[in-house]
Structure formats: structure tokens, C-alpha cells
Amino acid sequence: MNAGDCLAGVATTALLILSLVLTGPARADDCQLRMGPYASQSAAELGVRQARGVGLKTSGIWGEGDVVSQIANRQYFFNVLFACSPT
């Protein structure tokens, strides 16, 4: 991943997190939002730090990819967690 791709990913993540903060409370079926895929674990970690930096709670990072695939083919995700409230 080059620096331009990384910066674009960071900017996209920051905009998405900001829009989540501004949308208000979540419905009961919107208790989490899956973020990703990220091409590397370090990119996903940056997304987690950004989300936590604006006060959001997150899950841990997990990777997905076929067991027989190369590490370069793995994609990484995390969830942004919301307080569930009855509607």
C-alpha cells in the first residue's frame, strides 16, 4: 500500500466516523457497524484509534481470508459499537 492509498483510507474512515457521531442515537438493530476491509492490520489499527479518538467504542480487529490464501490476501475489519436502545 502506498502513502496515497493509506491517506485516502484514513480520510474516508475519518469522514465515516464523523457522520456516525452526527447522526444521533442508533436503533436497536443498529448496535454495531462493521468497518473495513482494510488491506493491513496496521491500517485497521489506525481506524480503531481514530474511532476511539472521537469517543466511539470499538471491537477488536479480526482478519478474514481463506486459510490457504497468502497473508497479502487477508482483509482486516473491526466494529464500531453503539448503545442499543429500544425503539
PyMOL Python script that loads the backbone (N, CA, C, O; Angstrom):
from pymol import cmd

cmd.read_pdbstr("""\
ATOM      1  N   MET A   1       0.862  -1.173   0.000  1.00  0.00           N
ATOM      2  CA  MET A   1       0.000   0.000   0.000  1.00  0.00           C
ATOM      3  C   MET A   1       0.900   1.226   0.000  1.00  0.00           C
ATOM      4  O   MET A   1       1.828   1.322   0.803  1.00  0.00           O
ATOM      5  N   ASN A   2       0.623   2.171  -0.911  1.00  0.00           N
ATOM      6  CA  ASN A   2       1.433   3.374  -0.947  1.00  0.00           C
ATOM      7  C   ASN A   2       0.852   4.438  -0.018  1.00  0.00           C
ATOM      8  O   ASN A   2      -0.246   4.273   0.514  1.00  0.00           O
ATOM      9  N   ALA A   3       1.577   5.506   0.170  1.00  0.00           N
ATOM     10  CA  ALA A   3       1.157   6.555   1.116  1.00  0.00           C
ATOM     11  C   ALA A   3      -0.148   7.212   0.694  1.00  0.00           C
ATOM     12  O   ALA A   3      -0.960   7.563   1.550  1.00  0.00           O
ATOM     13  N   GLY A   4      -0.366   7.383  -0.592  1.00  0.00           N
ATOM     14  CA  GLY A   4      -1.609   7.996  -1.079  1.00  0.00           C
ATOM     15  C   GLY A   4      -2.822   7.143  -0.748  1.00  0.00           C
ATOM     16  O   GLY A   4      -3.855   7.665  -0.330  1.00  0.00           O
ATOM     17  N   ASP A   5      -2.701   5.822  -0.934  1.00  0.00           N
ATOM     18  CA  ASP A   5      -3.802   4.917  -0.599  1.00  0.00           C
ATOM     19  C   ASP A   5      -4.092   4.945   0.892  1.00  0.00           C
ATOM     20  O   ASP A   5      -5.250   4.951   1.309  1.00  0.00           O
ATOM     21  N   CYS A   6      -3.034   4.963   1.690  1.00  0.00           N
ATOM     22  CA  CYS A   6      -3.193   4.989   3.149  1.00  0.00           C
ATOM     23  C   CYS A   6      -3.883   6.276   3.585  1.00  0.00           C
ATOM     24  O   CYS A   6      -4.784   6.244   4.423  1.00  0.00           O
ATOM     25  N   LEU A   7      -3.467   7.404   3.024  1.00  0.00           N
ATOM     26  CA  LEU A   7      -4.061   8.685   3.371  1.00  0.00           C
ATOM     27  C   LEU A   7      -5.522   8.746   2.945  1.00  0.00           C
ATOM     28  O   LEU A   7      -6.355   9.279   3.679  1.00  0.00           O
ATOM     29  N   ALA A   8      -5.844   8.211   1.778  1.00  0.00           N
ATOM     30  CA  ALA A   8      -7.234   8.184   1.317  1.00  0.00           C
ATOM     31  C   ALA A   8      -8.083   7.319   2.239  1.00  0.00           C
ATOM     32  O   ALA A   8      -9.223   7.672   2.540  1.00  0.00           O
ATOM     33  N   GLY A   9      -7.542   6.191   2.690  1.00  0.00           N
ATOM     34  CA  GLY A   9      -8.263   5.323   3.609  1.00  0.00           C
ATOM     35  C   GLY A   9      -8.506   5.992   4.946  1.00  0.00           C
ATOM     36  O   GLY A   9      -9.587   5.863   5.521  1.00  0.00           O
ATOM     37  N   VAL A  10      -7.518   6.698   5.439  1.00  0.00           N
ATOM     38  CA  VAL A  10      -7.646   7.416   6.707  1.00  0.00           C
ATOM     39  C   VAL A  10      -8.700   8.507   6.588  1.00  0.00           C
ATOM     40  O   VAL A  10      -9.524   8.671   7.488  1.00  0.00           O
ATOM     41  N   ALA A  11      -8.684   9.249   5.494  1.00  0.00           N
ATOM     42  CA  ALA A  11      -9.665  10.326   5.301  1.00  0.00           C
ATOM     43  C   ALA A  11     -11.077   9.762   5.202  1.00  0.00           C
ATOM     44  O   ALA A  11     -12.010  10.323   5.777  1.00  0.00           O
ATOM     45  N   THR A  12     -11.239   8.664   4.483  1.00  0.00           N
ATOM     46  CA  THR A  12     -12.558   8.031   4.355  1.00  0.00           C
ATOM     47  C   THR A  12     -13.057   7.562   5.704  1.00  0.00           C
ATOM     48  O   THR A  12     -14.223   7.767   6.042  1.00  0.00           O
ATOM     49  N   THR A  13     -12.185   6.931   6.482  1.00  0.00           N
ATOM     50  CA  THR A  13     -12.563   6.459   7.813  1.00  0.00           C
ATOM     51  C   THR A  13     -12.955   7.623   8.702  1.00  0.00           C
ATOM     52  O   THR A  13     -13.950   7.544   9.421  1.00  0.00           O
ATOM     53  N   ALA A  14     -12.199   8.688   8.664  1.00  0.00           N
ATOM     54  CA  ALA A  14     -12.496   9.850   9.496  1.00  0.00           C
ATOM     55  C   ALA A  14     -13.850  10.459   9.136  1.00  0.00           C
ATOM     56  O   ALA A  14     -14.612  10.840  10.024  1.00  0.00           O
ATOM     57  N   LEU A  15     -14.154  10.555   7.847  1.00  0.00           N
ATOM     58  CA  LEU A  15     -15.446  11.101   7.425  1.00  0.00           C
ATOM     59  C   LEU A  15     -16.597  10.201   7.850  1.00  0.00           C
ATOM     60  O   LEU A  15     -17.640  10.689   8.286  1.00  0.00           O
ATOM     61  N   LEU A  16     -16.415   8.897   7.727  1.00  0.00           N
ATOM     62  CA  LEU A  16     -17.470   7.977   8.138  1.00  0.00           C
ATOM     63  C   LEU A  16     -17.716   8.059   9.638  1.00  0.00           C
ATOM     64  O   LEU A  16     -18.864   8.076  10.081  1.00  0.00           O
ATOM     65  N   ILE A  17     -16.656   8.109  10.413  1.00  0.00           N
ATOM     66  CA  ILE A  17     -16.801   8.203  11.863  1.00  0.00           C
ATOM     67  C   ILE A  17     -17.487   9.512  12.244  1.00  0.00           C
ATOM     68  O   ILE A  17     -18.356   9.524  13.115  1.00  0.00           O
ATOM     69  N   LEU A  18     -17.109  10.597  11.608  1.00  0.00           N
ATOM     70  CA  LEU A  18     -17.736  11.883  11.894  1.00  0.00           C
ATOM     71  C   LEU A  18     -19.224  11.836  11.562  1.00  0.00           C
ATOM     72  O   LEU A  18     -20.041  12.358  12.320  1.00  0.00           O
ATOM     73  N   SER A  19     -19.584  11.219  10.440  1.00  0.00           N
ATOM     74  CA  SER A  19     -21.006  11.131  10.089  1.00  0.00           C
ATOM     75  C   SER A  19     -21.766  10.278  11.086  1.00  0.00           C
ATOM     76  O   SER A  19     -22.931  10.557  11.367  1.00  0.00           O
ATOM     77  N   LEU A  20     -21.135   9.244  11.628  1.00  0.00           N
ATOM     78  CA  LEU A  20     -21.791   8.413  12.639  1.00  0.00           C
ATOM     79  C   LEU A  20     -22.055   9.192  13.909  1.00  0.00           C
ATOM     80  O   LEU A  20     -23.113   9.053  14.522  1.00  0.00           O
ATOM     81  N   VAL A  21     -21.092  10.014  14.306  1.00  0.00           N
ATOM     82  CA  VAL A  21     -21.239  10.802  15.524  1.00  0.00           C
ATOM     83  C   VAL A  21     -22.378  11.799  15.373  1.00  0.00           C
ATOM     84  O   VAL A  21     -23.100  12.060  16.335  1.00  0.00           O
ATOM     85  N   LEU A  22     -22.550  12.356  14.190  1.00  0.00           N
ATOM     86  CA  LEU A  22     -23.553  13.390  13.970  1.00  0.00           C
ATOM     87  C   LEU A  22     -24.959  12.848  13.725  1.00  0.00           C
ATOM     88  O   LEU A  22     -25.916  13.622  13.735  1.00  0.00           O
ATOM     89  N   THR A  23     -25.110  11.552  13.508  1.00  0.00           N
ATOM     90  CA  THR A  23     -26.425  11.010  13.176  1.00  0.00           C
ATOM     91  C   THR A  23     -27.309  10.768  14.387  1.00  0.00           C
ATOM     92  O   THR A  23     -28.504  10.531  14.214  1.00  0.00           O
ATOM     93  N   GLY A  24     -26.797  10.813  15.571  1.00  0.00           N
ATOM     94  CA  GLY A  24     -27.624  10.629  16.762  1.00  0.00           C
ATOM     95  C   GLY A  24     -27.699   9.185  17.195  1.00  0.00           C
ATOM     96  O   GLY A  24     -26.921   8.349  16.736  1.00  0.00           O
ATOM     97  N   PRO A  25     -28.651   8.884  18.095  1.00  0.00           N
ATOM     98  CA  PRO A  25     -28.732   7.546  18.658  1.00  0.00           C
ATOM     99  C   PRO A  25     -29.100   6.490  17.616  1.00  0.00           C
ATOM    100  O   PRO A  25     -29.792   6.768  16.637  1.00  0.00           O
ATOM    101  N   ALA A  26     -28.625   5.296  17.852  1.00  0.00           N
ATOM    102  CA  ALA A  26     -28.892   4.192  16.935  1.00  0.00           C
ATOM    103  C   ALA A  26     -30.178   3.470  17.311  1.00  0.00           C
ATOM    104  O   ALA A  26     -30.605   3.500  18.465  1.00  0.00           O
ATOM    105  N   ARG A  27     -30.785   2.826  16.334  1.00  0.00           N
ATOM    106  CA  ARG A  27     -31.943   1.979  16.614  1.00  0.00           C
ATOM    107  C   ARG A  27     -31.444   0.663  17.198  1.00  0.00           C
ATOM    108  O   ARG A  27     -30.247   0.376  17.174  1.00  0.00           O
ATOM    109  N   ALA A  28     -32.368  -0.131  17.720  1.00  0.00           N
ATOM    110  CA  ALA A  28     -31.999  -1.400  18.351  1.00  0.00           C
ATOM    111  C   ALA A  28     -31.279  -2.334  17.390  1.00  0.00           C
ATOM    112  O   ALA A  28     -30.413  -3.103  17.807  1.00  0.00           O
ATOM    113  N   ASP A  29     -31.630  -2.277  16.102  1.00  0.00           N
ATOM    114  CA  ASP A  29     -30.980  -3.168  15.142  1.00  0.00           C
ATOM    115  C   ASP A  29     -29.687  -2.581  14.579  1.00  0.00           C
ATOM    116  O   ASP A  29     -29.060  -3.195  13.716  1.00  0.00           O
ATOM    117  N   ASP A  30     -29.285  -1.424  15.046  1.00  0.00           N
ATOM    118  CA  ASP A  30     -28.061  -0.771  14.586  1.00  0.00           C
ATOM    119  C   ASP A  30     -27.022  -0.705  15.701  1.00  0.00           C
ATOM    120  O   ASP A  30     -26.438   0.354  15.930  1.00  0.00           O
ATOM    121  N   CYS A  31     -26.787  -1.786  16.381  1.00  0.00           N
ATOM    122  CA  CYS A  31     -25.900  -1.774  17.542  1.00  0.00           C
ATOM    123  C   CYS A  31     -24.424  -1.823  17.181  1.00  0.00           C
ATOM    124  O   CYS A  31     -23.574  -1.580  18.037  1.00  0.00           O
ATOM    125  N   GLN A  32     -24.109  -2.128  15.951  1.00  0.00           N
ATOM    126  CA  GLN A  32     -22.719  -2.136  15.527  1.00  0.00           C
ATOM    127  C   GLN A  32     -22.625  -1.874  14.033  1.00  0.00           C
ATOM    128  O   GLN A  32     -23.551  -2.160  13.275  1.00  0.00           O
ATOM    129  N   LEU A  33     -21.502  -1.331  13.632  1.00  0.00           N
ATOM    130  CA  LEU A  33     -21.250  -1.065  12.225  1.00  0.00           C
ATOM    131  C   LEU A  33     -19.894  -1.660  11.885  1.00  0.00           C
ATOM    132  O   LEU A  33     -18.886  -1.328  12.508  1.00  0.00           O
ATOM    133  N   ARG A  34     -19.876  -2.524  10.913  1.00  0.00           N
ATOM    134  CA  ARG A  34     -18.634  -3.180  10.500  1.00  0.00           C
ATOM    135  C   ARG A  34     -17.816  -2.213   9.666  1.00  0.00           C
ATOM    136  O   ARG A  34     -18.320  -1.640   8.700  1.00  0.00           O
ATOM    137  N   MET A  35     -16.568  -2.030  10.029  1.00  0.00           N
ATOM    138  CA  MET A  35     -15.659  -1.146   9.309  1.00  0.00           C
ATOM    139  C   MET A  35     -14.627  -1.995   8.565  1.00  0.00           C
ATOM    140  O   MET A  35     -14.075  -2.940   9.130  1.00  0.00           O
ATOM    141  N   GLY A  36     -14.371  -1.663   7.318  1.00  0.00           N
ATOM    142  CA  GLY A  36     -13.381  -2.388   6.550  1.00  0.00           C
ATOM    143  C   GLY A  36     -13.937  -2.726   5.182  1.00  0.00           C
ATOM    144  O   GLY A  36     -15.070  -2.349   4.882  1.00  0.00           O
ATOM    145  N   PRO A  37     -13.216  -3.394   4.372  1.00  0.00           N
ATOM    146  CA  PRO A  37     -11.976  -4.083   4.692  1.00  0.00           C
ATOM    147  C   PRO A  37     -10.754  -3.164   4.619  1.00  0.00           C
ATOM    148  O   PRO A  37     -10.695  -2.229   3.820  1.00  0.00           O
ATOM    149  N   TYR A  38      -9.811  -3.458   5.457  1.00  0.00           N
ATOM    150  CA  TYR A  38      -8.520  -2.779   5.441  1.00  0.00           C
ATOM    151  C   TYR A  38      -7.499  -3.767   4.896  1.00  0.00           C
ATOM    152  O   TYR A  38      -7.580  -4.966   5.163  1.00  0.00           O
ATOM    153  N   ALA A  39      -6.545  -3.263   4.136  1.00  0.00           N
ATOM    154  CA  ALA A  39      -5.557  -4.121   3.494  1.00  0.00           C
ATOM    155  C   ALA A  39      -4.505  -4.637   4.469  1.00  0.00           C
ATOM    156  O   ALA A  39      -3.847  -5.640   4.194  1.00  0.00           O
ATOM    157  N   SER A  40      -4.341  -3.964   5.602  1.00  0.00           N
ATOM    158  CA  SER A  40      -3.339  -4.396   6.576  1.00  0.00           C
ATOM    159  C   SER A  40      -3.877  -4.202   7.989  1.00  0.00           C
ATOM    160  O   SER A  40      -4.794  -3.415   8.222  1.00  0.00           O
ATOM    161  N   GLN A  41      -3.294  -4.926   8.910  1.00  0.00           N
ATOM    162  CA  GLN A  41      -3.704  -4.789  10.299  1.00  0.00           C
ATOM    163  C   GLN A  41      -3.355  -3.396  10.822  1.00  0.00           C
ATOM    164  O   GLN A  41      -4.104  -2.835  11.622  1.00  0.00           O
ATOM    165  N   SER A  42      -2.249  -2.838  10.390  1.00  0.00           N
ATOM    166  CA  SER A  42      -1.866  -1.503  10.859  1.00  0.00           C
ATOM    167  C   SER A  42      -2.859  -0.444  10.375  1.00  0.00           C
ATOM    168  O   SER A  42      -3.129   0.513  11.100  1.00  0.00           O
ATOM    169  N   ALA A  43      -3.402  -0.593   9.177  1.00  0.00           N
ATOM    170  CA  ALA A  43      -4.418   0.354   8.690  1.00  0.00           C
ATOM    171  C   ALA A  43      -5.692   0.227   9.523  1.00  0.00           C
ATOM    172  O   ALA A  43      -6.318   1.235   9.848  1.00  0.00           O
ATOM    173  N   ALA A  44      -6.081  -0.998   9.872  1.00  0.00           N
ATOM    174  CA  ALA A  44      -7.252  -1.202  10.716  1.00  0.00           C
ATOM    175  C   ALA A  44      -7.016  -0.621  12.112  1.00  0.00           C
ATOM    176  O   ALA A  44      -7.924  -0.035  12.701  1.00  0.00           O
ATOM    177  N   GLU A  45      -5.812  -0.780  12.638  1.00  0.00           N
ATOM    178  CA  GLU A  45      -5.487  -0.211  13.947  1.00  0.00           C
ATOM    179  C   GLU A  45      -5.609   1.308  13.927  1.00  0.00           C
ATOM    180  O   GLU A  45      -6.058   1.908  14.904  1.00  0.00           O
ATOM    181  N   LEU A  46      -5.214   1.928  12.830  1.00  0.00           N
ATOM    182  CA  LEU A  46      -5.350   3.374  12.704  1.00  0.00           C
ATOM    183  C   LEU A  46      -6.827   3.765  12.729  1.00  0.00           C
ATOM    184  O   LEU A  46      -7.195   4.748  13.372  1.00  0.00           O
ATOM    185  N   GLY A  47      -7.670   3.008  12.037  1.00  0.00           N
ATOM    186  CA  GLY A  47      -9.108   3.262  12.067  1.00  0.00           C
ATOM    187  C   GLY A  47      -9.684   3.137  13.466  1.00  0.00           C
ATOM    188  O   GLY A  47     -10.524   3.943  13.866  1.00  0.00           O
ATOM    189  N   VAL A  48      -9.237   2.128  14.221  1.00  0.00           N
ATOM    190  CA  VAL A  48      -9.687   1.953  15.608  1.00  0.00           C
ATOM    191  C   VAL A  48      -9.274   3.147  16.457  1.00  0.00           C
ATOM    192  O   VAL A  48     -10.070   3.661  17.242  1.00  0.00           O
ATOM    193  N   ARG A  49      -8.034   3.587  16.300  1.00  0.00           N
ATOM    194  CA  ARG A  49      -7.561   4.749  17.077  1.00  0.00           C
ATOM    195  C   ARG A  49      -8.368   5.997  16.746  1.00  0.00           C
ATOM    196  O   ARG A  49      -8.689   6.780  17.640  1.00  0.00           O
ATOM    197  N   GLN A  50      -8.699   6.191  15.471  1.00  0.00           N
ATOM    198  CA  GLN A  50      -9.498   7.349  15.080  1.00  0.00           C
ATOM    199  C   GLN A  50     -10.899   7.275  15.686  1.00  0.00           C
ATOM    200  O   GLN A  50     -11.413   8.271  16.195  1.00  0.00           O
ATOM    201  N   ALA A  51     -11.505   6.109  15.631  1.00  0.00           N
ATOM    202  CA  ALA A  51     -12.850   5.946  16.193  1.00  0.00           C
ATOM    203  C   ALA A  51     -12.838   6.203  17.694  1.00  0.00           C
ATOM    204  O   ALA A  51     -13.705   6.904  18.216  1.00  0.00           O
ATOM    205  N   ARG A  52     -11.874   5.645  18.374  1.00  0.00           N
ATOM    206  CA  ARG A  52     -11.776   5.851  19.824  1.00  0.00           C
ATOM    207  C   ARG A  52     -11.433   7.291  20.157  1.00  0.00           C
ATOM    208  O   ARG A  52     -11.824   7.799  21.208  1.00  0.00           O
ATOM    209  N   GLY A  53     -10.701   7.956  19.260  1.00  0.00           N
ATOM    210  CA  GLY A  53     -10.331   9.349  19.465  1.00  0.00           C
ATOM    211  C   GLY A  53     -11.514  10.302  19.465  1.00  0.00           C
ATOM    212  O   GLY A  53     -11.450  11.372  20.070  1.00  0.00           O
ATOM    213  N   VAL A  54     -12.602   9.920  18.786  1.00  0.00           N
ATOM    214  CA  VAL A  54     -13.801  10.758  18.792  1.00  0.00           C
ATOM    215  C   VAL A  54     -14.848  10.225  19.766  1.00  0.00           C
ATOM    216  O   VAL A  54     -16.000  10.657  19.751  1.00  0.00           O
ATOM    217  N   GLY A  55     -14.429   9.271  20.623  1.00  0.00           N
ATOM    218  CA  GLY A  55     -15.303   8.801  21.690  1.00  0.00           C
ATOM    219  C   GLY A  55     -16.150   7.585  21.380  1.00  0.00           C
ATOM    220  O   GLY A  55     -17.034   7.248  22.167  1.00  0.00           O
ATOM    221  N   LEU A  56     -15.914   6.916  20.268  1.00  0.00           N
ATOM    222  CA  LEU A  56     -16.683   5.719  19.931  1.00  0.00           C
ATOM    223  C   LEU A  56     -16.031   4.479  20.521  1.00  0.00           C
ATOM    224  O   LEU A  56     -14.814   4.431  20.697  1.00  0.00           O
ATOM    225  N   LYS A  57     -16.843   3.481  20.823  1.00  0.00           N
ATOM    226  CA  LYS A  57     -16.323   2.202  21.303  1.00  0.00           C
ATOM    227  C   LYS A  57     -16.165   1.280  20.108  1.00  0.00           C
ATOM    228  O   LYS A  57     -16.958   1.324  19.168  1.00  0.00           O
ATOM    229  N   THR A  58     -15.137   0.444  20.151  1.00  0.00           N
ATOM    230  CA  THR A  58     -14.878  -0.463  19.039  1.00  0.00           C
ATOM    231  C   THR A  58     -14.614  -1.877  19.541  1.00  0.00           C
ATOM    232  O   THR A  58     -14.268  -2.097  20.702  1.00  0.00           O
ATOM    233  N   SER A  59     -14.786  -2.815  18.636  1.00  0.00           N
ATOM    234  CA  SER A  59     -14.398  -4.190  18.907  1.00  0.00           C
ATOM    235  C   SER A  59     -12.911  -4.327  18.628  1.00  0.00           C
ATOM    236  O   SER A  59     -12.243  -3.363  18.254  1.00  0.00           O
ATOM    237  N   GLY A  60     -12.412  -5.517  18.812  1.00  0.00           N
ATOM    238  CA  GLY A  60     -11.055  -5.818  18.393  1.00  0.00           C
ATOM    239  C   GLY A  60     -11.010  -5.988  16.880  1.00  0.00           C
ATOM    240  O   GLY A  60     -12.049  -6.042  16.221  1.00  0.00           O
ATOM    241  N   ILE A  61      -9.832  -6.069  16.349  1.00  0.00           N
ATOM    242  CA  ILE A  61      -9.620  -6.244  14.909  1.00  0.00           C
ATOM    243  C   ILE A  61      -9.564  -7.733  14.609  1.00  0.00           C
ATOM    244  O   ILE A  61      -8.972  -8.509  15.359  1.00  0.00           O
ATOM    245  N   TRP A  62     -10.191  -8.125  13.497  1.00  0.00           N
ATOM    246  CA  TRP A  62     -10.062  -9.504  13.064  1.00  0.00           C
ATOM    247  C   TRP A  62      -9.755  -9.529  11.581  1.00  0.00           C
ATOM    248  O   TRP A  62     -10.088  -8.607  10.837  1.00  0.00           O
ATOM    249  N   GLY A  63      -9.111 -10.607  11.175  1.00  0.00           N
ATOM    250  CA  GLY A  63      -8.768 -10.774   9.775  1.00  0.00           C
ATOM    251  C   GLY A  63      -9.623 -11.850   9.146  1.00  0.00           C
ATOM    252  O   GLY A  63     -10.029 -12.806   9.807  1.00  0.00           O
ATOM    253  N   GLU A  64      -9.890 -11.688   7.874  1.00  0.00           N
ATOM    254  CA  GLU A  64     -10.619 -12.700   7.110  1.00  0.00           C
ATOM    255  C   GLU A  64      -9.826 -13.015   5.870  1.00  0.00           C
ATOM    256  O   GLU A  64      -9.170 -12.147   5.293  1.00  0.00           O
ATOM    257  N   GLY A  65      -9.891 -14.221   5.480  1.00  0.00           N
ATOM    258  CA  GLY A  65      -9.227 -14.671   4.266  1.00  0.00           C
ATOM    259  C   GLY A  65      -9.200 -16.177   4.279  1.00  0.00           C
ATOM    260  O   GLY A  65      -9.243 -16.804   5.337  1.00  0.00           O
ATOM    261  N   ASP A  66      -9.130 -16.741   3.125  1.00  0.00           N
ATOM    262  CA  ASP A  66      -9.095 -18.181   3.009  1.00  0.00           C
ATOM    263  C   ASP A  66      -7.858 -18.728   3.708  1.00  0.00           C
ATOM    264  O   ASP A  66      -6.786 -18.125   3.652  1.00  0.00           O
ATOM    265  N   VAL A  67      -8.010 -19.855   4.357  1.00  0.00           N
ATOM    266  CA  VAL A  67      -6.894 -20.459   5.084  1.00  0.00           C
ATOM    267  C   VAL A  67      -5.710 -20.700   4.162  1.00  0.00           C
ATOM    268  O   VAL A  67      -4.559 -20.565   4.578  1.00  0.00           O
ATOM    269  N   VAL A  68      -5.982 -21.050   2.930  1.00  0.00           N
ATOM    270  CA  VAL A  68      -4.890 -21.337   2.003  1.00  0.00           C
ATOM    271  C   VAL A  68      -4.372 -20.091   1.291  1.00  0.00           C
ATOM    272  O   VAL A  68      -3.417 -20.168   0.518  1.00  0.00           O
ATOM    273  N   SER A  69      -5.003 -18.936   1.548  1.00  0.00           N
ATOM    274  CA  SER A  69      -4.541 -17.721   0.865  1.00  0.00           C
ATOM    275  C   SER A  69      -3.269 -17.194   1.513  1.00  0.00           C
ATOM    276  O   SER A  69      -2.952 -17.523   2.656  1.00  0.00           O
ATOM    277  N   GLN A  70      -2.575 -16.399   0.787  1.00  0.00           N
ATOM    278  CA  GLN A  70      -1.369 -15.772   1.311  1.00  0.00           C
ATOM    279  C   GLN A  70      -1.758 -14.649   2.259  1.00  0.00           C
ATOM    280  O   GLN A  70      -2.866 -14.117   2.181  1.00  0.00           O
ATOM    281  N   ILE A  71      -0.861 -14.295   3.138  1.00  0.00           N
ATOM    282  CA  ILE A  71      -1.113 -13.215   4.091  1.00  0.00           C
ATOM    283  C   ILE A  71      -1.472 -11.930   3.355  1.00  0.00           C
ATOM    284  O   ILE A  71      -2.265 -11.135   3.861  1.00  0.00           O
ATOM    285  N   ALA A  72      -0.910 -11.713   2.185  1.00  0.00           N
ATOM    286  CA  ALA A  72      -1.179 -10.490   1.418  1.00  0.00           C
ATOM    287  C   ALA A  72      -2.639 -10.396   0.987  1.00  0.00           C
ATOM    288  O   ALA A  72      -3.112  -9.306   0.666  1.00  0.00           O
ATOM    289  N   ASN A  73      -3.355 -11.503   0.974  1.00  0.00           N
ATOM    290  CA  ASN A  73      -4.755 -11.501   0.555  1.00  0.00           C
ATOM    291  C   ASN A  73      -5.716 -11.303   1.717  1.00  0.00           C
ATOM    292  O   ASN A  73      -6.926 -11.233   1.499  1.00  0.00           O
ATOM    293  N   ARG A  74      -5.220 -11.212   2.934  1.00  0.00           N
ATOM    294  CA  ARG A  74      -6.104 -11.064   4.088  1.00  0.00           C
ATOM    295  C   ARG A  74      -6.686  -9.656   4.122  1.00  0.00           C
ATOM    296  O   ARG A  74      -6.059  -8.697   3.672  1.00  0.00           O
ATOM    297  N   GLN A  75      -7.882  -9.553   4.660  1.00  0.00           N
ATOM    298  CA  GLN A  75      -8.533  -8.267   4.859  1.00  0.00           C
ATOM    299  C   GLN A  75      -8.871  -8.164   6.332  1.00  0.00           C
ATOM    300  O   GLN A  75      -9.190  -9.165   6.974  1.00  0.00           O
ATOM    301  N   TYR A  76      -8.802  -6.947   6.875  1.00  0.00           N
ATOM    302  CA  TYR A  76      -8.998  -6.733   8.305  1.00  0.00           C
ATOM    303  C   TYR A  76     -10.209  -5.850   8.553  1.00  0.00           C
ATOM    304  O   TYR A  76     -10.504  -4.945   7.772  1.00  0.00           O
ATOM    305  N   PHE A  77     -10.909  -6.124   9.655  1.00  0.00           N
ATOM    306  CA  PHE A  77     -12.150  -5.439   9.989  1.00  0.00           C
ATOM    307  C   PHE A  77     -12.187  -5.146  11.483  1.00  0.00           C
ATOM    308  O   PHE A  77     -11.447  -5.742  12.266  1.00  0.00           O
ATOM    309  N   PHE A  78     -13.068  -4.211  11.868  1.00  0.00           N
ATOM    310  CA  PHE A  78     -13.442  -4.011  13.262  1.00  0.00           C
ATOM    311  C   PHE A  78     -14.849  -3.455  13.279  1.00  0.00           C
ATOM    312  O   PHE A  78     -15.336  -2.988  12.249  1.00  0.00           O
ATOM    313  N   ASN A  79     -15.510  -3.491  14.410  1.00  0.00           N
ATOM    314  CA  ASN A  79     -16.867  -2.954  14.545  1.00  0.00           C
ATOM    315  C   ASN A  79     -16.840  -1.695  15.391  1.00  0.00           C
ATOM    316  O   ASN A  79     -16.110  -1.608  16.379  1.00  0.00           O
ATOM    317  N   VAL A  80     -17.643  -0.725  14.993  1.00  0.00           N
ATOM    318  CA  VAL A  80     -17.922   0.429  15.840  1.00  0.00           C
ATOM    319  C   VAL A  80     -19.203   0.058  16.585  1.00  0.00           C
ATOM    320  O   VAL A  80     -20.205  -0.292  15.962  1.00  0.00           O
ATOM    321  N   LEU A  81     -19.172   0.135  17.913  1.00  0.00           N
ATOM    322  CA  LEU A  81     -20.277  -0.327  18.759  1.00  0.00           C
ATOM    323  C   LEU A  81     -21.102   0.855  19.255  1.00  0.00           C
ATOM    324  O   LEU A  81     -20.564   1.890  19.649  1.00  0.00           O
ATOM    325  N   PHE A  82     -22.415   0.677  19.228  1.00  0.00           N
ATOM    326  CA  PHE A  82     -23.353   1.703  19.695  1.00  0.00           C
ATOM    327  C   PHE A  82     -24.178   1.133  20.824  1.00  0.00           C
ATOM    328  O   PHE A  82     -24.412  -0.074  20.890  1.00  0.00           O
ATOM    329  N   ALA A  83     -24.614   1.996  21.703  1.00  0.00           N
ATOM    330  CA  ALA A  83     -25.557   1.574  22.751  1.00  0.00           C
ATOM    331  C   ALA A  83     -26.898   1.295  22.093  1.00  0.00           C
ATOM    332  O   ALA A  83     -27.442   2.144  21.388  1.00  0.00           O
ATOM    333  N   CYS A  84     -27.419   0.120  22.324  1.00  0.00           N
ATOM    334  CA  CYS A  84     -28.722  -0.250  21.750  1.00  0.00           C
ATOM    335  C   CYS A  84     -29.821   0.300  22.622  1.00  0.00           C
ATOM    336  O   CYS A  84     -29.788   0.173  23.846  1.00  0.00           O
ATOM    337  N   SER A  85     -30.787   0.907  21.984  1.00  0.00           N
ATOM    338  CA  SER A  85     -31.921   1.421  22.746  1.00  0.00           C
ATOM    339  C   SER A  85     -33.210   0.943  22.094  1.00  0.00           C
ATOM    340  O   SER A  85     -33.292   0.893  20.867  1.00  0.00           O
ATOM    341  N   PRO A  86     -34.210   0.594  22.880  1.00  0.00           N
ATOM    342  CA  PRO A  86     -35.476   0.139  22.294  1.00  0.00           C
ATOM    343  C   PRO A  86     -36.147   1.277  21.517  1.00  0.00           C
ATOM    344  O   PRO A  86     -36.076   2.441  21.910  1.00  0.00           O
ATOM    345  N   THR A  87     -36.791   0.921  20.420  1.00  0.00           N
ATOM    346  CA  THR A  87     -37.464   1.938  19.610  1.00  0.00           C
ATOM    347  C   THR A  87     -38.954   1.847  19.767  1.00  0.00           C
ATOM    348  O   THR A  87     -39.688   2.626  19.159  1.00  0.00           O
TER     349      THR A  87
END
""", "prot")
cmd.dss("prot")
cmd.show_as("cartoon", "prot")
cmd.util.cbc("prot")
cmd.orient("prot")
